[in-house]
């Protein structure tokens, strides 16, 4: 489970910062792709720049925590 979470965090971070550091994120993405089953539809794009931004899950948003962080 922890490896799956690490994979998702690395991938989503790379997608978010790809416009700013394109070459390093492309290298990381190409290495991450090696860990995915080639027959799966996930992460089948040839470049990180072709991936879509991750979608938010509204169920996971906790307004109480967001207000607390804003107050800090």
Residue frames as qw, qx, qy, qz and C-alpha x, y, z in Angstrom:
[[0.000, 0.887, 0.462, 0.000, 0.00, 0.00, 0.00],
 [0.302, -0.802, 0.084, 0.509, 2.77, 2.43, 0.88],
 [0.398, -0.137, 0.588, 0.691, 4.49, 1.84, -2.48],
 [0.199, 0.626, 0.665, 0.356, 1.25, 2.56, -4.29],
 [0.147, -0.935, -0.252, 0.202, 0.81, 5.81, -2.36],
 [0.403, -0.576, 0.330, 0.629, 4.44, 6.79, -3.07],
 [0.377, 0.205, 0.679, 0.596, 3.93, 6.05, -6.77],
 [0.079, 0.805, 0.553, 0.198, 0.79, 8.20, -6.94],
 [0.272, -0.885, -0.062, 0.372, 2.39, 11.07, -5.03],
 [0.430, -0.356, 0.477, 0.679, 5.48, 11.04, -7.25],
 [0.306, 0.398, 0.694, 0.517, 3.40, 10.87, -10.41],
 [0.014, -0.886, -0.457, -0.075, 0.99, 13.64, -9.41],
 [0.349, -0.783, 0.096, 0.506, 3.84, 15.86, -8.22],
 [0.424, -0.128, 0.575, 0.688, 5.64, 15.34, -11.52],
 [0.207, 0.634, 0.641, 0.379, 2.50, 16.21, -13.47],
 [0.160, -0.929, -0.291, 0.160, 2.06, 19.39, -11.44],
 [0.306, -0.781, 0.257, 0.480, 5.64, 20.62, -11.84],
 [0.711, 0.226, 0.519, 0.418, 6.23, 19.39, -15.40],
 [0.352, 0.881, 0.202, 0.243, 5.71, 22.84, -16.98],
 [0.221, -0.945, 0.241, -0.016, 8.46, 24.27, -14.77],
 [0.288, -0.571, 0.754, 0.148, 11.07, 21.47, -14.87],
 [0.831, 0.334, -0.104, -0.433, 10.20, 19.52, -18.01],
 [0.564, 0.471, -0.678, -0.009, 13.31, 17.41, -18.50],
 [0.054, -0.267, 0.853, -0.446, 13.65, 16.04, -14.98],
 [0.638, 0.103, 0.463, -0.607, 9.94, 15.26, -14.68],
 [0.780, 0.405, -0.317, -0.357, 10.01, 13.51, -18.05],
 [0.359, 0.406, -0.822, 0.174, 12.91, 11.35, -16.85],
 [0.300, -0.107, 0.760, -0.567, 11.10, 10.48, -13.62],
 [0.748, 0.252, 0.154, -0.594, 7.89, 9.69, -15.54],
 [0.685, 0.423, -0.555, -0.208, 9.69, 7.39, -17.98],
 [0.178, 0.276, -0.884, 0.333, 11.19, 5.50, -15.04],
 [0.477, 0.034, 0.580, -0.660, 7.82, 5.29, -13.26],
 [0.752, 0.313, -0.199, -0.545, 6.21, 3.88, -16.42],
 [0.425, 0.346, -0.837, -0.008, 8.54, 0.89, -16.22],
 [0.135, -0.066, 0.842, -0.519, 6.78, -0.15, -12.99],
 [0.627, 0.261, 0.265, -0.685, 3.32, -0.29, -14.59],
 [0.619, 0.176, 0.757, 0.111, 1.92, -3.29, -16.46],
 [0.034, -0.232, 0.480, 0.845, 2.26, -2.45, -20.19],
 [0.074, -0.363, -0.841, -0.393, -1.14, -4.00, -21.00],
 [0.086, -0.665, -0.593, 0.447, -2.98, -1.67, -18.61],
 [0.245, 0.794, 0.356, 0.428, -4.56, 1.53, -19.87],
 [0.383, -0.903, -0.062, 0.184, -3.08, 3.59, -17.02],
 [0.295, -0.775, 0.377, 0.414, -0.10, 5.80, -17.78],
 [0.770, 0.272, 0.494, 0.297, 0.09, 4.75, -21.41],
 [0.295, 0.954, -0.007, -0.048, 1.01, 8.22, -22.68],
 [0.806, 0.323, -0.121, 0.481, 4.47, 8.54, -24.22],
 [0.299, 0.353, -0.265, 0.846, 5.24, 11.75, -22.37],
 [0.196, -0.439, -0.644, 0.595, 4.27, 13.29, -19.04],
 [0.086, 0.242, -0.049, -0.965, 3.18, 16.38, -20.95],
 [0.380, -0.144, -0.661, -0.630, 0.29, 14.46, -22.51],
 [0.294, -0.358, -0.846, 0.265, -1.22, 13.46, -19.15],
 [0.259, -0.729, -0.307, -0.555, -4.21, 15.31, -17.71],
 [0.114, -0.455, 0.515, -0.717, -4.14, 17.03, -14.33],
 [0.197, -0.195, -0.932, 0.236, -5.34, 14.80, -11.47],
 [0.382, -0.558, -0.376, -0.633, -9.00, 15.28, -10.54],
 [0.151, -0.304, 0.609, -0.717, -9.95, 16.17, -7.01],
 [0.390, -0.350, -0.850, -0.056, -12.11, 13.91, -4.89],
 [0.278, -0.564, -0.010, -0.778, -14.69, 16.17, -3.23],
 [0.811, -0.461, -0.333, -0.140, -15.46, 13.54, -0.60],
 [0.762, -0.108, -0.316, 0.555, -11.96, 13.93, 0.86],
 [0.128, 0.516, -0.094, 0.841, -12.18, 17.68, 1.42],
 [0.462, -0.559, -0.601, 0.335, -12.53, 18.51, 5.10],
 [0.045, 0.830, 0.144, 0.537, -13.63, 22.13, 5.56],
 [0.622, -0.783, -0.017, 0.022, -12.75, 22.11, 9.28],
 [0.778, -0.225, 0.196, 0.553, -9.13, 21.21, 8.49],
 [0.437, 0.530, 0.261, 0.678, -8.93, 23.81, 5.72],
 [0.225, -0.905, -0.116, -0.341, -10.17, 26.54, 8.07],
 [0.741, -0.624, 0.089, 0.232, -7.62, 25.47, 10.70],
 [0.713, 0.058, 0.249, 0.653, -4.78, 25.59, 8.16],
 [0.198, 0.750, 0.237, 0.584, -5.94, 28.99, 6.93],
 [0.445, -0.883, -0.052, -0.138, -5.86, 30.29, 10.49],
 [0.797, -0.345, 0.116, 0.482, -2.27, 29.10, 10.97]]
